[in-house]
Amino acid sequence: MQTNWKKPVTVALEGPDQWVVIRTTQAATWALIEDWPTEEGPALDRACAVCADVMSGKRNREEARQAFIEAAIEAGIPNKE
């Protein structure tokens, strides 16, 4: 489901001052899988699991947003929440 988050998260995925706006759980999942600078970590693993749960209707989208922010912090990715 492509439902927008109440508040998007802006992250510098491709380098300093190269900001990407993440607005949905689907976009967050794609970023975590394809664009993330690290391949493992507890917050990354949790974010992937929470996003999957949200897309299958088991959790709410705000949980995915918060897990995504925590994964960005863990990976040292600058973000504007």
mmCIF file of the N, C-alpha and C atoms, coordinates in Angstrom:
data_MODEL
# 
_entry.id   MODEL 
# 
loop_
_atom_site.group_PDB 
_atom_site.id 
_atom_site.type_symbol 
_atom_site.label_atom_id 
_atom_site.label_alt_id 
_atom_site.label_comp_id 
_atom_site.label_asym_id 
_atom_site.label_entity_id 
_atom_site.label_seq_id 
_atom_site.pdbx_PDB_ins_code 
_atom_site.Cartn_x 
_atom_site.Cartn_y 
_atom_site.Cartn_z 
_atom_site.occupancy 
_atom_site.B_iso_or_equiv 
_atom_site.pdbx_formal_charge 
_atom_site.auth_seq_id 
_atom_site.auth_comp_id 
_atom_site.auth_asym_id 
_atom_site.auth_atom_id 
_atom_site.pdbx_PDB_model_num 
ATOM 1   N N  . MET A 1 1  ? 0.842  -1.187 0.000  1.00 0.00 ? 1  MET A N  1 
ATOM 2   C CA . MET A 1 1  ? 0.000  0.000  0.000  1.00 0.00 ? 1  MET A CA 1 
ATOM 3   C C  . MET A 1 1  ? 0.882  1.245  0.000  1.00 0.00 ? 1  MET A C  1 
ATOM 4   N N  . GLN A 1 2  ? 0.545  2.213  -0.818 1.00 0.00 ? 2  GLN A N  1 
ATOM 5   C CA . GLN A 1 2  ? 1.317  3.431  -0.986 1.00 0.00 ? 2  GLN A CA 1 
ATOM 6   C C  . GLN A 1 2  ? 0.673  4.591  -0.232 1.00 0.00 ? 2  GLN A C  1 
ATOM 7   N N  . THR A 1 3  ? 0.546  4.502  1.055  1.00 0.00 ? 3  THR A N  1 
ATOM 8   C CA . THR A 1 3  ? -0.053 5.583  1.827  1.00 0.00 ? 3  THR A CA 1 
ATOM 9   C C  . THR A 1 3  ? 1.040  6.496  2.350  1.00 0.00 ? 3  THR A C  1 
ATOM 10  N N  . ASN A 1 4  ? 0.877  7.787  2.121  1.00 0.00 ? 4  ASN A N  1 
ATOM 11  C CA . ASN A 1 4  ? 1.874  8.744  2.584  1.00 0.00 ? 4  ASN A CA 1 
ATOM 12  C C  . ASN A 1 4  ? 1.946  8.785  4.105  1.00 0.00 ? 4  ASN A C  1 
ATOM 13  N N  . TRP A 1 5  ? 3.176  8.954  4.601  1.00 0.00 ? 5  TRP A N  1 
ATOM 14  C CA . TRP A 1 5  ? 3.361  9.181  6.023  1.00 0.00 ? 5  TRP A CA 1 
ATOM 15  C C  . TRP A 1 5  ? 2.810  10.565 6.356  1.00 0.00 ? 5  TRP A C  1 
ATOM 16  N N  . LYS A 1 6  ? 2.428  10.761 7.603  1.00 0.00 ? 6  LYS A N  1 
ATOM 17  C CA . LYS A 1 6  ? 1.918  12.073 8.019  1.00 0.00 ? 6  LYS A CA 1 
ATOM 18  C C  . LYS A 1 6  ? 2.999  13.141 7.854  1.00 0.00 ? 6  LYS A C  1 
ATOM 19  N N  . LYS A 1 7  ? 4.248  12.755 8.088  1.00 0.00 ? 7  LYS A N  1 
ATOM 20  C CA . LYS A 1 7  ? 5.368  13.688 7.945  1.00 0.00 ? 7  LYS A CA 1 
ATOM 21  C C  . LYS A 1 7  ? 6.503  12.948 7.240  1.00 0.00 ? 7  LYS A C  1 
ATOM 22  N N  . PRO A 1 8  ? 6.955  13.427 6.066  1.00 0.00 ? 8  PRO A N  1 
ATOM 23  C CA . PRO A 1 8  ? 8.039  12.746 5.367  1.00 0.00 ? 8  PRO A CA 1 
ATOM 24  C C  . PRO A 1 8  ? 9.363  12.873 6.121  1.00 0.00 ? 8  PRO A C  1 
ATOM 25  N N  . VAL A 1 9  ? 10.303 12.015 5.759  1.00 0.00 ? 9  VAL A N  1 
ATOM 26  C CA . VAL A 1 9  ? 11.649 12.055 6.329  1.00 0.00 ? 9  VAL A CA 1 
ATOM 27  C C  . VAL A 1 9  ? 12.607 12.359 5.186  1.00 0.00 ? 9  VAL A C  1 
ATOM 28  N N  . THR A 1 10 ? 13.460 13.348 5.365  1.00 0.00 ? 10 THR A N  1 
ATOM 29  C CA . THR A 1 10 ? 14.439 13.720 4.362  1.00 0.00 ? 10 THR A CA 1 
ATOM 30  C C  . THR A 1 10 ? 15.797 13.212 4.815  1.00 0.00 ? 10 THR A C  1 
ATOM 31  N N  . VAL A 1 11 ? 16.450 12.426 3.957  1.00 0.00 ? 11 VAL A N  1 
ATOM 32  C CA . VAL A 1 11 ? 17.737 11.823 4.300  1.00 0.00 ? 11 VAL A CA 1 
ATOM 33  C C  . VAL A 1 11 ? 18.764 12.112 3.209  1.00 0.00 ? 11 VAL A C  1 
ATOM 34  N N  . ALA A 1 12 ? 20.029 12.188 3.610  1.00 0.00 ? 12 ALA A N  1 
ATOM 35  C CA . ALA A 1 12 ? 21.133 12.388 2.668  1.00 0.00 ? 12 ALA A CA 1 
ATOM 36  C C  . ALA A 1 12 ? 21.711 11.021 2.320  1.00 0.00 ? 12 ALA A C  1 
ATOM 37  N N  . LEU A 1 13 ? 21.036 10.298 1.443  1.00 0.00 ? 13 LEU A N  1 
ATOM 38  C CA . LEU A 1 13 ? 21.433 8.936  1.108  1.00 0.00 ? 13 LEU A CA 1 
ATOM 39  C C  . LEU A 1 13 ? 22.640 8.866  0.180  1.00 0.00 ? 13 LEU A C  1 
ATOM 40  N N  . GLU A 1 14 ? 22.777 9.819  -0.703 1.00 0.00 ? 14 GLU A N  1 
ATOM 41  C CA . GLU A 1 14 ? 23.820 9.741  -1.717 1.00 0.00 ? 14 GLU A CA 1 
ATOM 42  C C  . GLU A 1 14 ? 25.017 10.622 -1.406 1.00 0.00 ? 14 GLU A C  1 
ATOM 43  N N  . GLY A 1 15 ? 25.044 11.211 -0.234 1.00 0.00 ? 15 GLY A N  1 
ATOM 44  C CA . GLY A 1 15 ? 26.168 12.041 0.167  1.00 0.00 ? 15 GLY A CA 1 
ATOM 45  C C  . GLY A 1 15 ? 25.683 13.313 0.831  1.00 0.00 ? 15 GLY A C  1 
ATOM 46  N N  . PRO A 1 16 ? 26.622 14.071 1.369  1.00 0.00 ? 16 PRO A N  1 
ATOM 47  C CA . PRO A 1 16 ? 26.253 15.319 2.049  1.00 0.00 ? 16 PRO A CA 1 
ATOM 48  C C  . PRO A 1 16 ? 25.493 16.253 1.099  1.00 0.00 ? 16 PRO A C  1 
ATOM 49  N N  . ASP A 1 17 ? 24.453 16.828 1.603  1.00 0.00 ? 17 ASP A N  1 
ATOM 50  C CA . ASP A 1 17 ? 23.635 17.793 0.862  1.00 0.00 ? 17 ASP A CA 1 
ATOM 51  C C  . ASP A 1 17 ? 22.992 17.230 -0.399 1.00 0.00 ? 17 ASP A C  1 
ATOM 52  N N  . GLN A 1 18 ? 22.859 15.911 -0.478 1.00 0.00 ? 18 GLN A N  1 
ATOM 53  C CA . GLN A 1 18 ? 22.112 15.277 -1.568 1.00 0.00 ? 18 GLN A CA 1 
ATOM 54  C C  . GLN A 1 18 ? 20.899 14.599 -0.939 1.00 0.00 ? 18 GLN A C  1 
ATOM 55  N N  . TRP A 1 19 ? 19.880 15.388 -0.729 1.00 0.00 ? 19 TRP A N  1 
ATOM 56  C CA . TRP A 1 19 ? 18.726 14.980 0.060  1.00 0.00 ? 19 TRP A CA 1 
ATOM 57  C C  . TRP A 1 19 ? 17.679 14.251 -0.775 1.00 0.00 ? 19 TRP A C  1 
ATOM 58  N N  . VAL A 1 20 ? 17.111 13.228 -0.159 1.00 0.00 ? 20 VAL A N  1 
ATOM 59  C CA . VAL A 1 20 ? 16.021 12.451 -0.750 1.00 0.00 ? 20 VAL A CA 1 
ATOM 60  C C  . VAL A 1 20 ? 14.866 12.475 0.247  1.00 0.00 ? 20 VAL A C  1 
ATOM 61  N N  . VAL A 1 21 ? 13.660 12.726 -0.242 1.00 0.00 ? 21 VAL A N  1 
ATOM 62  C CA . VAL A 1 21 ? 12.485 12.771 0.624  1.00 0.00 ? 21 VAL A CA 1 
ATOM 63  C C  . VAL A 1 21 ? 11.780 11.413 0.562  1.00 0.00 ? 21 VAL A C  1 
ATOM 64  N N  . ILE A 1 22 ? 11.624 10.794 1.723  1.00 0.00 ? 22 ILE A N  1 
ATOM 65  C CA . ILE A 1 22 ? 10.935 9.515  1.848  1.00 0.00 ? 22 ILE A CA 1 
ATOM 66  C C  . ILE A 1 22 ? 9.554  9.803  2.422  1.00 0.00 ? 22 ILE A C  1 
ATOM 67  N N  . ARG A 1 23 ? 8.527  9.444  1.642  1.00 0.00 ? 23 ARG A N  1 
ATOM 68  C CA . ARG A 1 23 ? 7.158  9.769  2.037  1.00 0.00 ? 23 ARG A CA 1 
ATOM 69  C C  . ARG A 1 23 ? 6.292  8.560  2.376  1.00 0.00 ? 23 ARG A C  1 
ATOM 70  N N  . THR A 1 24 ? 6.733  7.359  1.984  1.00 0.00 ? 24 THR A N  1 
ATOM 71  C CA . THR A 1 24 ? 5.906  6.167  2.179  1.00 0.00 ? 24 THR A CA 1 
ATOM 72  C C  . THR A 1 24 ? 6.741  5.012  2.723  1.00 0.00 ? 24 THR A C  1 
ATOM 73  N N  . THR A 1 25 ? 6.062  4.030  3.259  1.00 0.00 ? 25 THR A N  1 
ATOM 74  C CA . THR A 1 25 ? 6.745  2.829  3.729  1.00 0.00 ? 25 THR A CA 1 
ATOM 75  C C  . THR A 1 25 ? 7.395  2.097  2.569  1.00 0.00 ? 25 THR A C  1 
ATOM 76  N N  . GLN A 1 26 ? 6.741  2.085  1.428  1.00 0.00 ? 26 GLN A N  1 
ATOM 77  C CA . GLN A 1 26 ? 7.319  1.431  0.254  1.00 0.00 ? 26 GLN A CA 1 
ATOM 78  C C  . GLN A 1 26 ? 8.625  2.110  -0.166 1.00 0.00 ? 26 GLN A C  1 
ATOM 79  N N  . ALA A 1 27 ? 8.658  3.431  -0.162 1.00 0.00 ? 27 ALA A N  1 
ATOM 80  C CA . ALA A 1 27 ? 9.882  4.157  -0.502 1.00 0.00 ? 27 ALA A CA 1 
ATOM 81  C C  . ALA A 1 27 ? 10.974 3.892  0.535  1.00 0.00 ? 27 ALA A C  1 
ATOM 82  N N  . ALA A 1 28 ? 10.589 3.813  1.794  1.00 0.00 ? 28 ALA A N  1 
ATOM 83  C CA . ALA A 1 28 ? 11.549 3.519  2.855  1.00 0.00 ? 28 ALA A CA 1 
ATOM 84  C C  . ALA A 1 28 ? 12.144 2.128  2.670  1.00 0.00 ? 28 ALA A C  1 
ATOM 85  N N  . THR A 1 29 ? 11.299 1.170  2.357  1.00 0.00 ? 29 THR A N  1 
ATOM 86  C CA . THR A 1 29 ? 11.764 -0.197 2.137  1.00 0.00 ? 29 THR A CA 1 
ATOM 87  C C  . THR A 1 29 ? 12.760 -0.239 0.982  1.00 0.00 ? 29 THR A C  1 
ATOM 88  N N  . TRP A 1 30 ? 12.417 0.426  -0.092 1.00 0.00 ? 30 TRP A N  1 
ATOM 89  C CA . TRP A 1 30 ? 13.304 0.461  -1.258 1.00 0.00 ? 30 TRP A CA 1 
ATOM 90  C C  . TRP A 1 30 ? 14.659 1.072  -0.871 1.00 0.00 ? 30 TRP A C  1 
ATOM 91  N N  . ALA A 1 31 ? 14.638 2.173  -0.133 1.00 0.00 ? 31 ALA A N  1 
ATOM 92  C CA . ALA A 1 31 ? 15.881 2.824  0.292  1.00 0.00 ? 31 ALA A CA 1 
ATOM 93  C C  . ALA A 1 31 ? 16.702 1.900  1.187  1.00 0.00 ? 31 ALA A C  1 
ATOM 94  N N  . LEU A 1 32 ? 16.048 1.220  2.121  1.00 0.00 ? 32 LEU A N  1 
ATOM 95  C CA . LEU A 1 32 ? 16.753 0.320  3.036  1.00 0.00 ? 32 LEU A CA 1 
ATOM 96  C C  . LEU A 1 32 ? 17.424 -0.834 2.295  1.00 0.00 ? 32 LEU A C  1 
ATOM 97  N N  . ILE A 1 33 ? 16.772 -1.323 1.257  1.00 0.00 ? 33 ILE A N  1 
ATOM 98  C CA . ILE A 1 33 ? 17.293 -2.476 0.524  1.00 0.00 ? 33 ILE A CA 1 
ATOM 99  C C  . ILE A 1 33 ? 18.313 -2.073 -0.533 1.00 0.00 ? 33 ILE A C  1 
ATOM 100 N N  . GLU A 1 34 ? 18.023 -1.011 -1.273 1.00 0.00 ? 34 GLU A N  1 
ATOM 101 C CA . GLU A 1 34 ? 18.839 -0.659 -2.433 1.00 0.00 ? 34 GLU A CA 1 
ATOM 102 C C  . GLU A 1 34 ? 19.908 0.400  -2.175 1.00 0.00 ? 34 GLU A C  1 
ATOM 103 N N  . ASP A 1 35 ? 19.627 1.358  -1.310 1.00 0.00 ? 35 ASP A N  1 
ATOM 104 C CA . ASP A 1 35 ? 20.499 2.533  -1.199 1.00 0.00 ? 35 ASP A CA 1 
ATOM 105 C C  . ASP A 1 35 ? 21.245 2.672  0.117  1.00 0.00 ? 35 ASP A C  1 
ATOM 106 N N  . TRP A 1 36 ? 21.011 1.768  1.051  1.00 0.00 ? 36 TRP A N  1 
ATOM 107 C CA . TRP A 1 36 ? 21.568 1.921  2.395  1.00 0.00 ? 36 TRP A CA 1 
ATOM 108 C C  . TRP A 1 36 ? 23.077 1.708  2.381  1.00 0.00 ? 36 TRP A C  1 
ATOM 109 N N  . PRO A 1 37 ? 23.833 2.534  3.124  1.00 0.00 ? 37 PRO A N  1 
ATOM 110 C CA . PRO A 1 37 ? 25.292 2.409  3.117  1.00 0.00 ? 37 PRO A CA 1 
ATOM 111 C C  . PRO A 1 37 ? 25.833 1.241  3.950  1.00 0.00 ? 37 PRO A C  1 
ATOM 112 N N  . THR A 1 38 ? 24.985 0.655  4.794  1.00 0.00 ? 38 THR A N  1 
ATOM 113 C CA . THR A 1 38 ? 25.396 -0.496 5.590  1.00 0.00 ? 38 THR A CA 1 
ATOM 114 C C  . THR A 1 38 ? 24.519 -1.691 5.222  1.00 0.00 ? 38 THR A C  1 
ATOM 115 N N  . GLU A 1 39 ? 25.037 -2.870 5.477  1.00 0.00 ? 39 GLU A N  1 
ATOM 116 C CA . GLU A 1 39 ? 24.264 -4.071 5.136  1.00 0.00 ? 39 GLU A CA 1 
ATOM 117 C C  . GLU A 1 39 ? 23.710 -4.791 6.351  1.00 0.00 ? 39 GLU A C  1 
ATOM 118 N N  . GLU A 1 40 ? 24.142 -4.371 7.533  1.00 0.00 ? 40 GLU A N  1 
ATOM 119 C CA . GLU A 1 40 ? 23.608 -5.015 8.728  1.00 0.00 ? 40 GLU A CA 1 
ATOM 120 C C  . GLU A 1 40 ? 23.632 -4.064 9.907  1.00 0.00 ? 40 GLU A C  1 
ATOM 121 N N  . GLY A 1 41 ? 22.832 -4.388 10.879 1.00 0.00 ? 41 GLY A N  1 
ATOM 122 C CA . GLY A 1 41 ? 22.718 -3.605 12.097 1.00 0.00 ? 41 GLY A CA 1 
ATOM 123 C C  . GLY A 1 41 ? 21.350 -3.842 12.693 1.00 0.00 ? 41 GLY A C  1 
ATOM 124 N N  . PRO A 1 42 ? 21.235 -3.782 14.000 1.00 0.00 ? 42 PRO A N  1 
ATOM 125 C CA . PRO A 1 42 ? 19.958 -4.070 14.643 1.00 0.00 ? 42 PRO A CA 1 
ATOM 126 C C  . PRO A 1 42 ? 18.830 -3.136 14.209 1.00 0.00 ? 42 PRO A C  1 
ATOM 127 N N  . ALA A 1 43 ? 19.121 -1.848 14.081 1.00 0.00 ? 43 ALA A N  1 
ATOM 128 C CA . ALA A 1 43 ? 18.071 -0.905 13.687 1.00 0.00 ? 43 ALA A CA 1 
ATOM 129 C C  . ALA A 1 43 ? 17.674 -1.114 12.222 1.00 0.00 ? 43 ALA A C  1 
ATOM 130 N N  . LEU A 1 44 ? 18.644 -1.444 11.375 1.00 0.00 ? 44 LEU A N  1 
ATOM 131 C CA . LEU A 1 44 ? 18.346 -1.736 9.972  1.00 0.00 ? 44 LEU A CA 1 
ATOM 132 C C  . LEU A 1 44 ? 17.464 -2.973 9.873  1.00 0.00 ? 44 LEU A C  1 
ATOM 133 N N  . ASP A 1 45 ? 17.832 -4.024 10.589 1.00 0.00 ? 45 ASP A N  1 
ATOM 134 C CA . ASP A 1 45 ? 17.028 -5.258 10.574 1.00 0.00 ? 45 ASP A CA 1 
ATOM 135 C C  . ASP A 1 45 ? 15.613 -4.991 11.071 1.00 0.00 ? 45 ASP A C  1 
ATOM 136 N N  . ARG A 1 46 ? 15.503 -4.219 12.132 1.00 0.00 ? 46 ARG A N  1 
ATOM 137 C CA . ARG A 1 46 ? 14.184 -3.904 12.694 1.00 0.00 ? 46 ARG A CA 1 
ATOM 138 C C  . ARG A 1 46 ? 13.369 -3.086 11.702 1.00 0.00 ? 46 ARG A C  1 
ATOM 139 N N  . ALA A 1 47 ? 13.996 -2.097 11.071 1.00 0.00 ? 47 ALA A N  1 
ATOM 140 C CA . ALA A 1 47 ? 13.278 -1.253 10.113 1.00 0.00 ? 47 ALA A CA 1 
ATOM 141 C C  . ALA A 1 47 ? 12.745 -2.083 8.949  1.00 0.00 ? 47 ALA A C  1 
ATOM 142 N N  . CYS A 1 48 ? 13.547 -2.995 8.449  1.00 0.00 ? 48 CYS A N  1 
ATOM 143 C CA . CYS A 1 48 ? 13.091 -3.860 7.353  1.00 0.00 ? 48 CYS A CA 1 
ATOM 144 C C  . CYS A 1 48 ? 11.901 -4.705 7.790  1.00 0.00 ? 48 CYS A C  1 
ATOM 145 N N  . ALA A 1 49 ? 11.973 -5.250 8.995  1.00 0.00 ? 49 ALA A N  1 
ATOM 146 C CA . ALA A 1 49 ? 10.881 -6.086 9.510  1.00 0.00 ? 49 ALA A CA 1 
ATOM 147 C C  . ALA A 1 49 ? 9.617  -5.265 9.746  1.00 0.00 ? 49 ALA A C  1 
ATOM 148 N N  . VAL A 1 50 ? 9.768  -4.083 10.319 1.00 0.00 ? 50 VAL A N  1 
ATOM 149 C CA . VAL A 1 50 ? 8.603  -3.234 10.584 1.00 0.00 ? 50 VAL A CA 1 
ATOM 150 C C  . VAL A 1 50 ? 7.964  -2.793 9.268  1.00 0.00 ? 50 VAL A C  1 
ATOM 151 N N  . CYS A 1 51 ? 8.770  -2.412 8.289  1.00 0.00 ? 51 CYS A N  1 
ATOM 152 C CA . CYS A 1 51 ? 8.216  -2.011 6.988  1.00 0.00 ? 51 CYS A CA 1 
ATOM 153 C C  . CYS A 1 51 ? 7.430  -3.160 6.359  1.00 0.00 ? 51 CYS A C  1 
ATOM 154 N N  . ALA A 1 52 ? 7.964  -4.364 6.435  1.00 0.00 ? 52 ALA A N  1 
ATOM 155 C CA . ALA A 1 52 ? 7.251  -5.526 5.893  1.00 0.00 ? 52 ALA A CA 1 
ATOM 156 C C  . ALA A 1 52 ? 5.927  -5.724 6.622  1.00 0.00 ? 52 ALA A C  1 
ATOM 157 N N  . ASP A 1 53 ? 5.947  -5.570 7.939  1.00 0.00 ? 53 ASP A N  1 
ATOM 158 C CA . ASP A 1 53 ? 4.707  -5.705 8.720  1.00 0.00 ? 53 ASP A CA 1 
ATOM 159 C C  . ASP A 1 53 ? 3.686  -4.634 8.342  1.00 0.00 ? 53 ASP A C  1 
ATOM 160 N N  . VAL A 1 54 ? 4.149  -3.413 8.120  1.00 0.00 ? 54 VAL A N  1 
ATOM 161 C CA . VAL A 1 54 ? 3.232  -2.337 7.737  1.00 0.00 ? 54 VAL A CA 1 
ATOM 162 C C  . VAL A 1 54 ? 2.603  -2.641 6.385  1.00 0.00 ? 54 VAL A C  1 
ATOM 163 N N  . MET A 1 55 ? 3.395  -3.101 5.449  1.00 0.00 ? 55 MET A N  1 
ATOM 164 C CA . MET A 1 55 ? 2.869  -3.382 4.109  1.00 0.00 ? 55 MET A CA 1 
ATOM 165 C C  . MET A 1 55 ? 1.906  -4.570 4.103  1.00 0.00 ? 55 MET A C  1 
ATOM 166 N N  . SER A 1 56 ? 2.030  -5.440 5.101  1.00 0.00 ? 56 SER A N  1 
ATOM 167 C CA . SER A 1 56 ? 1.079  -6.554 5.181  1.00 0.00 ? 56 SER A CA 1 
ATOM 168 C C  . SER A 1 56 ? -0.077 -6.251 6.135  1.00 0.00 ? 56 SER A C  1 
ATOM 169 N N  . GLY A 1 57 ? -0.134 -5.014 6.652  1.00 0.00 ? 57 GLY A N  1 
ATOM 170 C CA . GLY A 1 57 ? -1.258 -4.597 7.478  1.00 0.00 ? 57 GLY A CA 1 
ATOM 171 C C  . GLY A 1 57 ? -1.160 -4.953 8.945  1.00 0.00 ? 57 GLY A C  1 
ATOM 172 N N  . LYS A 1 58 ? 0.000  -5.383 9.402  1.00 0.00 ? 58 LYS A N  1 
ATOM 173 C CA . LYS A 1 58 ? 0.151  -5.806 10.799 1.00 0.00 ? 58 LYS A CA 1 
ATOM 174 C C  . LYS A 1 58 ? 0.558  -4.675 11.744 1.00 0.00 ? 58 LYS A C  1 
ATOM 175 N N  . ARG A 1 59 ? 1.061  -3.574 11.187 1.00 0.00 ? 59 ARG A N  1 
ATOM 176 C CA . ARG A 1 59 ? 1.489  -2.427 11.999 1.00 0.00 ? 59 ARG A CA 1 
ATOM 177 C C  . ARG A 1 59 ? 1.041  -1.150 11.297 1.00 0.00 ? 59 ARG A C  1 
ATOM 178 N N  . ASN A 1 60 ? 1.190  -0.025 11.996 1.00 0.00 ? 60 ASN A N  1 
ATOM 179 C CA . ASN A 1 60 ? 0.798  1.241  11.370 1.00 0.00 ? 60 ASN A CA 1 
ATOM 180 C C  . ASN A 1 60 ? 2.009  1.946  10.758 1.00 0.00 ? 60 ASN A C  1 
ATOM 181 N N  . ARG A 1 61 ? 1.734  2.836  9.838  1.00 0.00 ? 61 ARG A N  1 
ATOM 182 C CA . ARG A 1 61 ? 2.801  3.482  9.066  1.00 0.00 ? 61 ARG A CA 1 
ATOM 183 C C  . ARG A 1 61 ? 3.728  4.337  9.910  1.00 0.00 ? 61 ARG A C  1 
ATOM 184 N N  . GLU A 1 62 ? 3.247  4.872  11.035 1.00 0.00 ? 62 GLU A N  1 
ATOM 185 C CA . GLU A 1 62 ? 4.118  5.679  11.895 1.00 0.00 ? 62 GLU A CA 1 
ATOM 186 C C  . GLU A 1 62 ? 5.221  4.828  12.506 1.00 0.00 ? 62 GLU A C  1 
ATOM 187 N N  . GLU A 1 63 ? 4.936  3.556  12.761 1.00 0.00 ? 63 GLU A N  1 
ATOM 188 C CA . GLU A 1 63 ? 5.973  2.654  13.270 1.00 0.00 ? 63 GLU A CA 1 
ATOM 189 C C  . GLU A 1 63 ? 7.082  2.472  12.235 1.00 0.00 ? 63 GLU A C  1 
ATOM 190 N N  . ALA A 1 64 ? 6.716  2.396  10.971 1.00 0.00 ? 64 ALA A N  1 
ATOM 191 C CA . ALA A 1 64 ? 7.714  2.265  9.907  1.00 0.00 ? 64 ALA A CA 1 
ATOM 192 C C  . ALA A 1 64 ? 8.551  3.533  9.815  1.00 0.00 ? 64 ALA A C  1 
ATOM 193 N N  . ARG A 1 65 ? 7.901  4.667  9.909  1.00 0.00 ? 65 ARG A N  1 
ATOM 194 C CA . ARG A 1 65 ? 8.614  5.951  9.847  1.00 0.00 ? 65 ARG A CA 1 
ATOM 195 C C  . ARG A 1 65 ? 9.646  6.043  10.971 1.00 0.00 ? 65 ARG A C  1 
ATOM 196 N N  . GLN A 1 66 ? 9.226  5.713  12.188 1.00 0.00 ? 66 GLN A N  1 
ATOM 197 C CA . GLN A 1 66 ? 10.136 5.796  13.335 1.00 0.00 ? 66 GLN A CA 1 
ATOM 198 C C  . GLN A 1 66 ? 11.283 4.796  13.202 1.00 0.00 ? 66 GLN A C  1 
ATOM 199 N N  . ALA A 1 67 ? 11.000 3.587  12.755 1.00 0.00 ? 67 ALA A N  1 
ATOM 200 C CA . ALA A 1 67 ? 12.045 2.577  12.571 1.00 0.00 ? 67 ALA A CA 1 
ATOM 201 C C  . ALA A 1 67 ? 13.030 3.020  11.488 1.00 0.00 ? 67 ALA A C  1 
ATOM 202 N N  . PHE A 1 68 ? 12.522 3.663  10.441 1.00 0.00 ? 68 PHE A N  1 
ATOM 203 C CA . PHE A 1 68 ? 13.382 4.174  9.373  1.00 0.00 ? 68 PHE A CA 1 
ATOM 204 C C  . PHE A 1 68 ? 14.331 5.245  9.916  1.00 0.00 ? 68 PHE A C  1 
ATOM 205 N N  . ILE A 1 69 ? 13.817 6.143  10.720 1.00 0.00 ? 69 ILE A N  1 
ATOM 206 C CA . ILE A 1 69 ? 14.645 7.196  11.326 1.00 0.00 ? 69 ILE A CA 1 
ATOM 207 C C  . ILE A 1 69 ? 15.725 6.570  12.205 1.00 0.00 ? 69 ILE A C  1 
ATOM 208 N N  . GLU A 1 70 ? 15.368 5.586  13.006 1.00 0.00 ? 70 GLU A N  1 
ATOM 209 C CA . GLU A 1 70 ? 16.340 4.919  13.878 1.00 0.00 ? 70 GLU A CA 1 
ATOM 210 C C  . GLU A 1 70 ? 17.426 4.221  13.061 1.00 0.00 ? 70 GLU A C  1 
ATOM 211 N N  . ALA A 1 71 ? 17.057 3.627  11.937 1.00 0.00 ? 71 ALA A N  1 
ATOM 212 C CA . ALA A 1 71 ? 18.042 2.980  11.069 1.00 0.00 ? 71 ALA A CA 1 
ATOM 213 C C  . ALA A 1 71 ? 18.977 4.014  10.450 1.00 0.00 ? 71 ALA A C  1 
ATOM 214 N N  . ALA A 1 72 ? 18.434 5.170  10.082 1.00 0.00 ? 72 ALA A N  1 
ATOM 215 C CA . ALA A 1 72 ? 19.272 6.241  9.529  1.00 0.00 ? 72 ALA A CA 1 
ATOM 216 C C  . ALA A 1 72 ? 20.273 6.730  10.566 1.00 0.00 ? 72 ALA A C  1 
ATOM 217 N N  . ILE A 1 73 ? 19.829 6.885  11.782 1.00 0.00 ? 73 ILE A N  1 
ATOM 218 C CA . ILE A 1 73 ? 20.730 7.318  12.861 1.00 0.00 ? 73 ILE A CA 1 
ATOM 219 C C  . ILE A 1 73 ? 21.820 6.274  13.068 1.00 0.00 ? 73 ILE A C  1 
ATOM 220 N N  . GLU A 1 74 ? 21.442 5.011  13.118 1.00 0.00 ? 74 GLU A N  1 
ATOM 221 C CA . GLU A 1 74 ? 22.413 3.924  13.288 1.00 0.00 ? 74 GLU A CA 1 
ATOM 222 C C  . GLU A 1 74 ? 23.467 3.946  12.179 1.00 0.00 ? 74 GLU A C  1 
ATOM 223 N N  . ALA A 1 75 ? 23.054 4.220  10.944 1.00 0.00 ? 75 ALA A N  1 
ATOM 224 C CA . ALA A 1 75 ? 23.966 4.196  9.797  1.00 0.00 ? 75 ALA A CA 1 
ATOM 225 C C  . ALA A 1 75 ? 24.731 5.501  9.641  1.00 0.00 ? 75 ALA A C  1 
ATOM 226 N N  . GLY A 1 76 ? 24.432 6.485  10.464 1.00 0.00 ? 76 GLY A N  1 
ATOM 227 C CA . GLY A 1 76 ? 25.123 7.774  10.382 1.00 0.00 ? 76 GLY A CA 1 
ATOM 228 C C  . GLY A 1 76 ? 24.654 8.608  9.200  1.00 0.00 ? 76 GLY A C  1 
ATOM 229 N N  . ILE A 1 77 ? 23.442 8.379  8.742  1.00 0.00 ? 77 ILE A N  1 
ATOM 230 C CA . ILE A 1 77 ? 22.892 9.129  7.627  1.00 0.00 ? 77 ILE A CA 1 
ATOM 231 C C  . ILE A 1 77 ? 22.225 10.394 8.158  1.00 0.00 ? 77 ILE A C  1 
ATOM 232 N N  . PRO A 1 78 ? 22.664 11.553 7.684  1.00 0.00 ? 78 PRO A N  1 
ATOM 233 C CA . PRO A 1 78 ? 21.987 12.784 8.115  1.00 0.00 ? 78 PRO A CA 1 
ATOM 234 C C  . PRO A 1 78 ? 20.515 12.748 7.719  1.00 0.00 ? 78 PRO A C  1 
ATOM 235 N N  . ASN A 1 79 ? 19.661 13.226 8.599  1.00 0.00 ? 79 ASN A N  1 
ATOM 236 C CA . ASN A 1 79 ? 18.240 13.242 8.285  1.00 0.00 ? 79 ASN A CA 1 
ATOM 237 C C  . ASN A 1 79 ? 17.564 14.472 8.866  1.00 0.00 ? 79 ASN A C  1 
ATOM 238 N N  . LYS A 1 80 ? 16.488 14.820 8.215  1.00 0.00 ? 80 LYS A N  1 
ATOM 239 C CA . LYS A 1 80 ? 15.633 15.916 8.683  1.00 0.00 ? 80 LYS A CA 1 
ATOM 240 C C  . LYS A 1 80 ? 14.263 15.282 8.863  1.00 0.00 ? 80 LYS A C  1 
ATOM 241 N N  . GLU A 1 81 ? 13.879 15.075 10.110 1.00 0.00 ? 81 GLU A N  1 
ATOM 242 C CA . GLU A 1 81 ? 12.581 14.444 10.324 1.00 0.00 ? 81 GLU A CA 1 
ATOM 243 C C  . GLU A 1 81 ? 11.575 15.439 10.585 1.00 0.00 ? 81 GLU A C  1 
# 
